[in-house]
């Protein structure tokens, strides 16, 4: 009788261990394939990034479906900014971040018009300001898009991101404003190689 009890206890323990192994194996998430990772990357890229060329084209058409936000300091914004951009500074001055002013930043973004895409830009392509502010806002349920370039490329590297044949018909100065007000982009009818629809730039 004692042996039967010992066998029953051992069997129960073994059964429990084996059962938990199979159970955890069944519920453990599968590692994504390279193809799935690549697909997810491009879905994310297209959801987050806005082409500067596409933005310039929207500005030329008078498109009002978006709000462009300059994250640089008020001092830098007032000196020069992309025409039509408003300023929600993530910097107190050119050398001091304002990431500690989360409540002010989140409140300012929350007050923007509903139903419009919010596009942010900061200093340059590698600058992390837009990404850090985007993360801060996403944690508060506010989702912004990111201009594919920063102020430095918009102002000083116009030919880097515009098509070569457009260098004669467009110039950075036409898309820049100064002072505390955003300014209004001029309507222009320029040919665009981007095309229309989902795959337009």
N, C-alpha and C positions, 0 to 999 in steps of 0.2 A: 504494500500500500504506500509505504514511504517512497519507494522508487518511482511509483506511478506519479506521485505528487511532484517529485523532483523533475521528472521528464516533462510533466505538464507545464511547470514553471519555466523550464529552459525553453520549451517549444514556444511559449507565449513571448518570452524575451526575444528569441530569434525572429519570430513572426513580426513583432513590433519593429525591430531594427530593419528587417528586409522591407517591410511595408513603408517605413518612413523614407528609405532610400529611393524606392520606386516613386513614391509620392513627390519627393522633392525634385527628382529628375523630370517628372511630368510637368511640374509647375515652373521649372527654371526657364527663363526666357531664352529663346534661340538667338545665337549670335547672328547679326544681320550679314547678308552677303555683300560683297563689294558692289554689286549692281544696285542693291538697295541703298547702300551708303551714298553712292554717286547720285542716284535719283533724289534722295533726301537733300543732298547738298544743293543741287540745282533748284529744287523747289524752294528751299530757304533763300538762296541767292535772289531768285526772281521775286520772292515775296518781300524782301527787305530792301534791295538796292534799286535806286532810280538812276537811270542814265542821265548824265548832264546834258547830253545831246537831246534826249527826249524832253527834259525839263525846259531847255531853251526853246524847243519847238512849241511846247505848251504855252510858254510866255508869249511867243510870237503870235499865237492864235487868240490870246486873251482868255485862256482857260482859267476858270476860278474854282476848279474842283480840288485844289490843294492849298495848304498853308506852308510856306517855306520859312524855316526857323534857323537863324544864325545863332550858334551857341558861344561865339567868342565874347570877349568882354565888351561892355557898353562903349568903352573908349575906342576899341578897334572897329566896332560896328559903325559908330558915328563918323569915323574917318572915311571908311568905304565899306560897302556890303553889296551883295547880289541884289539887284533891283527887285523890289517886291517882298523881300525877306523882312520878317519882324525879328526882334532880338529878345531872346530869353537867355541871358548870360549864364554860362556855367563857369565863368571866371570873374573874379572881383576886379582884377586888373590883368594886364597881359601876362603877368608872372605868377598869379595866385589863383588856384582853382577855388570854385565855390561849391564843390561836391557836398560840403557839410550843410548847405542850405537846401536840403532835400524838400522840405515843406514848401518853400517859395517856388522852387522849380516845378514840382508836381502840380501845385495850385495853378501856376501860369499855364501849363499845358492842359490842365483840366478845363480851363476857361476858354480854350480855343473853340471855334465853331464846330458843332457836331456834323458828322457826315462828310467831312473832307479828309483827304489823305494829309497827314502831317509828315513833311520831309525835313530832316535836320541836316545841317552841315557844320563842320568845325574848321580846323586849320588846314589840314592836308589829308591825303589818302591814308598815310599810316597813323594819323592822329587817333587816339583812343577815346577822345571826348564824346563823340557821337555814339560810340558803342557803349560807353559807361552810362551815359544819360539814357540811351535806349533801354538798357538793362534795368536801370532804376525805375523808369516809367512802366516797363512791362510788369515789374513786380507789383505795381499799383493798378494794373489793368488798363494802361494806356499804351497803345501800340503805334510806334512811329516808323517811318521808312528812312533810309539813309542815302543821301546823295553820294553817288559813286566817286566823287572827288571832293576836295575841300576848297577853302577860299584861295589858297596859294595857287592851285592849279587853275581855278576859274579866272583869277586876276592875272597871273603871270605866265601861264602855260596854255594859252588859248589854242594854239595850233596843235598841242599834244592830243587833245580829245575831239576837236572838230575835224571834219573831213577836209582833205587838202583843197578841193575845189571851193570850199566855203571860206577859206582864209581871206579872199578878196571881197567877199560880200558881207562878212560879219567881223566885228572886233569887240574885244572885251569891254571897252569903254562904253559901248551902247547898252550893256547889261549890268551896269554898276551905278549905284546911287550913294549919296553922302548925307550925313546928318542923322537926326533922331527918327525921322519918318522913313517908312519902307520905300516909298517911291512907287511908281506904276510902270510896268514894262510897256514899251511902245508896241503897237500892233504892227506886224511885218508879214509880208507875203513872200517868203523865201522858199525856193525849191528845197525839198528834203529827200535825201536818199534812204530815209528810214522806212518808208512805206507806212501802211496803216494796219490796225488790228493788233492781235495778241503778240505777234512777233516784231512789231515796230520797235525802234530803239527809243 
